[in-house]
Amino acid sequence: MQKRSTKKLTALGIALPSLLIAVIALLTPASFAVELEGGFEIVQLADMTWDESSDRVQQKILYGNPAEEGLYIIRVRFPAGGTSRPHFHSQDRFVTVIEGVWNAGIDASHDMAATTPIPAGGFMLHPAGAVHYDGSRGGPVVVEIRGFGPVSTTSVDIQP
């Protein structure tokens, strides 16, 4: 049986309060969504710019809020070679690869050579409580994650 840590983590490796402030201040959908009559909203790909000079995982909330009840949709960009450490989520998450080749591992090894490559257009379910890690083994990768909040992410010690 794998030993699970109860330490909370974020994809960016930032303490939770700092991440919440960043999410609220910088990643709100209103900053790049166009609201139309009747409640419609449009987010154009050209308006979703990423900091290409960053070597950190970046995310943008497109809809909802992962910390609150209800549906949320986020985009996550892994820079070339950027990965997440082994972790699991409290709720199911549904991941679609938007750009690049995303690599997914389904244990706590963090062995990127043992991951499954999923090219743009591919999909993966992350079941609640299932340990995994993921990221880029080549160029930048963008994935879209959908789920129902509130959701928490818990880090897991790397297992050899």
C-alpha positions as a Markdown table, in Angstrom:
| # | Residue | x | y | z |
|---|---|---|---|---|
| 1 | Met | 0.0 | 0.0 | 0.0 |
| 2 | Gln | 1.3 | 3.4 | -0.9 |
| 3 | Lys | 1.9 | 5.9 | 1.8 |
| 4 | Arg | 0.1 | 9.2 | 1.0 |
| 5 | Ser | 1.2 | 12.5 | 2.4 |
| 6 | Thr | -1.5 | 14.8 | 3.7 |
| 7 | Lys | 0.5 | 17.9 | 2.7 |
| 8 | Lys | -1.5 | 20.1 | 0.3 |
| 9 | Leu | 0.2 | 21.3 | -2.9 |
| 10 | Thr | -0.4 | 23.5 | -5.9 |
| 11 | Ala | 0.9 | 22.9 | -9.4 |
| 12 | Leu | 3.0 | 26.0 | -9.1 |
| 13 | Gly | 4.6 | 24.9 | -5.8 |
| 14 | Ile | 3.2 | 28.1 | -4.1 |
| 15 | Ala | 1.6 | 28.1 | -0.7 |
| 16 | Leu | -2.2 | 28.0 | -0.8 |
| 17 | Pro | -2.9 | 31.6 | 0.3 |
| 18 | Ser | -0.5 | 32.9 | -2.3 |
| 19 | Leu | -2.1 | 30.8 | -5.0 |
| 20 | Leu | -5.6 | 32.0 | -4.1 |
| 21 | Ile | -4.5 | 35.6 | -4.3 |
| 22 | Ala | -2.9 | 35.0 | -7.7 |
| 23 | Val | -6.0 | 33.2 | -8.9 |
| 24 | Ile | -8.3 | 35.9 | -7.8 |
| 25 | Ala | -6.1 | 38.8 | -9.0 |
| 26 | Leu | -4.7 | 37.5 | -12.2 |
| 27 | Leu | -6.6 | 34.5 | -13.5 |
| 28 | Thr | -10.2 | 35.5 | -13.4 |
| 29 | Pro | -12.2 | 34.9 | -16.6 |
| 30 | Ala | -13.4 | 38.5 | -16.7 |
| 31 | Ser | -9.8 | 39.6 | -17.5 |
| 32 | Phe | -10.0 | 38.1 | -21.0 |
| 33 | Ala | -13.6 | 37.0 | -21.7 |
| 34 | Val | -16.0 | 39.0 | -23.8 |
| 35 | Glu | -19.5 | 39.1 | -22.4 |
| 36 | Leu | -22.3 | 39.2 | -24.9 |
| 37 | Glu | -26.0 | 39.9 | -24.6 |
| 38 | Gly | -28.0 | 37.0 | -23.0 |
| 39 | Gly | -25.1 | 35.9 | -20.7 |
| 40 | Phe | -22.9 | 34.4 | -23.4 |
| 41 | Glu | -19.1 | 34.7 | -22.9 |
| 42 | Ile | -16.4 | 34.2 | -25.5 |
| 43 | Val | -12.7 | 33.5 | -24.8 |
| 44 | Gln | -10.6 | 33.7 | -28.0 |
| 45 | Leu | -7.4 | 31.6 | -28.2 |
| 46 | Ala | -5.5 | 34.8 | -29.1 |
| 47 | Asp | -6.6 | 36.4 | -25.9 |
| 48 | Met | -5.2 | 33.6 | -23.8 |
| 49 | Thr | -1.6 | 34.6 | -23.8 |
| 50 | Trp | 1.0 | 32.7 | -21.8 |
| 51 | Asp | 4.3 | 34.0 | -20.4 |
| 52 | Glu | 6.6 | 32.2 | -22.9 |
| 53 | Ser | 9.7 | 33.1 | -20.8 |
| 54 | Ser | 8.3 | 31.4 | -17.7 |
| 55 | Asp | 9.7 | 28.0 | -16.7 |
| 56 | Arg | 6.7 | 27.5 | -14.3 |
| 57 | Val | 3.4 | 25.8 | -14.9 |
| 58 | Gln | 0.8 | 28.5 | -15.6 |
| 59 | Gln | -3.0 | 28.2 | -15.4 |
| 60 | Lys | -6.0 | 30.3 | -16.4 |
| 61 | Ile | -9.5 | 29.8 | -15.1 |
| 62 | Leu | -12.0 | 29.9 | -18.0 |
| 63 | Tyr | -15.2 | 29.2 | -16.0 |
| 64 | Gly | -16.2 | 28.7 | -12.4 |
| 65 | Asn | -13.8 | 28.3 | -9.5 |
| 66 | Pro | -12.1 | 25.0 | -8.4 |
| 67 | Ala | -12.3 | 26.2 | -4.8 |
| 68 | Glu | -16.1 | 26.6 | -4.9 |
| 69 | Glu | -19.1 | 24.4 | -5.5 |
| 70 | Gly | -19.9 | 23.8 | -9.2 |
| 71 | Leu | -18.4 | 23.2 | -12.6 |
| 72 | Tyr | -15.0 | 24.7 | -13.3 |
| 73 | Ile | -12.8 | 24.8 | -16.5 |
| 74 | Ile | -9.2 | 25.7 | -16.4 |
| 75 | Arg | -6.3 | 25.7 | -18.9 |
| 76 | Val | -2.9 | 24.7 | -17.7 |
| 77 | Arg | 0.3 | 25.3 | -19.6 |
| 78 | Phe | 3.4 | 23.2 | -18.9 |
| 79 | Pro | 6.6 | 24.7 | -20.3 |
| 80 | Ala | 9.1 | 22.5 | -22.1 |
| 81 | Gly | 10.1 | 19.8 | -19.6 |
| 82 | Gly | 7.7 | 21.2 | -16.9 |
| 83 | Thr | 6.0 | 18.5 | -14.8 |
| 84 | Ser | 3.8 | 18.1 | -11.7 |
| 85 | Arg | 4.9 | 16.0 | -8.8 |
| 86 | Pro | 2.9 | 13.0 | -7.8 |
| 87 | His | -0.5 | 14.0 | -6.3 |
| 88 | Phe | -4.2 | 13.2 | -6.2 |
| 89 | His | -7.4 | 15.2 | -6.2 |
| 90 | Ser | -10.5 | 14.9 | -4.1 |
| 91 | Gln | -12.8 | 14.9 | -7.1 |
| 92 | Asp | -12.7 | 13.5 | -10.6 |
| 93 | Arg | -11.0 | 15.7 | -13.2 |
| 94 | Phe | -11.4 | 15.5 | -16.9 |
| 95 | Val | -8.4 | 16.5 | -19.0 |
| 96 | Thr | -8.2 | 17.2 | -22.8 |
| 97 | Val | -4.9 | 18.0 | -24.4 |
| 98 | Ile | -5.2 | 21.2 | -26.4 |
| 99 | Glu | -1.6 | 21.7 | -27.7 |
| 100 | Gly | 1.5 | 19.6 | -27.7 |
| 101 | Val | 2.1 | 16.1 | -26.3 |
| 102 | Trp | 1.2 | 15.7 | -22.6 |
| 103 | Asn | 2.7 | 12.8 | -20.7 |
| 104 | Ala | 0.8 | 11.1 | -17.9 |
| 105 | Gly | 2.0 | 8.8 | -15.2 |
| 106 | Ile | -0.4 | 6.8 | -13.0 |
| 107 | Asp | 1.7 | 6.1 | -9.9 |
| 108 | Ala | 3.9 | 7.9 | -7.4 |
| 109 | Ser | 7.3 | 7.3 | -9.2 |
| 110 | His | 7.6 | 10.6 | -11.0 |
| 111 | Asp | 9.4 | 8.7 | -13.7 |
| 112 | Met | 8.7 | 10.7 | -16.8 |
| 113 | Ala | 10.2 | 8.0 | -19.0 |
| 114 | Ala | 7.4 | 5.7 | -17.8 |
| 115 | Thr | 4.5 | 8.0 | -18.8 |
| 116 | Thr | 2.0 | 7.6 | -21.6 |
| 117 | Pro | 2.2 | 10.3 | -24.3 |
| 118 | Ile | -1.2 | 11.9 | -25.1 |
| 119 | Pro | -1.1 | 14.2 | -28.2 |
| 120 | Ala | -3.4 | 17.2 | -28.8 |
| 121 | Gly | -7.0 | 16.1 | -29.0 |
| 122 | Gly | -6.5 | 13.2 | -26.5 |
| 123 | Phe | -8.4 | 12.9 | -23.3 |
| 124 | Met | -7.8 | 11.4 | -19.8 |
| 125 | Leu | -9.9 | 10.9 | -16.7 |
| 126 | His | -8.2 | 11.5 | -13.4 |
| 127 | Pro | -10.4 | 9.6 | -10.9 |
| 128 | Ala | -10.8 | 11.1 | -7.4 |
| 129 | Gly | -8.1 | 9.7 | -5.1 |
| 130 | Ala | -5.9 | 8.2 | -7.9 |
| 131 | Val | -2.2 | 9.2 | -7.6 |
| 132 | His | -0.7 | 10.6 | -10.8 |
| 133 | Tyr | 1.9 | 13.0 | -12.2 |
| 134 | Asp | 2.1 | 14.6 | -15.6 |
| 135 | Gly | 3.7 | 17.2 | -17.8 |
| 136 | Ser | 6.0 | 17.8 | -20.8 |
| 137 | Arg | 8.8 | 15.6 | -22.1 |
| 138 | Gly | 9.4 | 17.9 | -25.1 |
| 139 | Gly | 7.9 | 21.3 | -26.0 |
| 140 | Pro | 5.2 | 23.3 | -24.2 |
| 141 | Val | 1.9 | 21.6 | -23.5 |
| 142 | Val | -1.5 | 23.1 | -22.9 |
| 143 | Val | -4.3 | 21.0 | -21.3 |
| 144 | Glu | -7.9 | 21.9 | -20.4 |
| 145 | Ile | -9.1 | 20.5 | -17.1 |
| 146 | Arg | -12.8 | 20.3 | -16.1 |
| 147 | Gly | -14.3 | 19.2 | -12.9 |
| 148 | Phe | -16.7 | 20.0 | -10.1 |
| 149 | Gly | -15.6 | 21.9 | -7.0 |
| 150 | Pro | -14.7 | 22.3 | -4.4 |
| 151 | Val | -11.6 | 20.2 | -5.2 |
| 152 | Ser | -8.4 | 19.8 | -3.3 |
| 153 | Thr | -5.0 | 18.5 | -4.4 |
| 154 | Thr | -2.8 | 16.5 | -2.1 |
| 155 | Ser | 0.9 | 15.8 | -2.7 |
| 156 | Val | 2.3 | 12.3 | -2.4 |
| 157 | Asp | 5.8 | 11.3 | -1.6 |
| 158 | Ile | 7.8 | 10.1 | -4.6 |
| 159 | Gln | 8.1 | 6.3 | -4.6 |
| 160 | Pro | 11.1 | 4.6 | -6.1 |
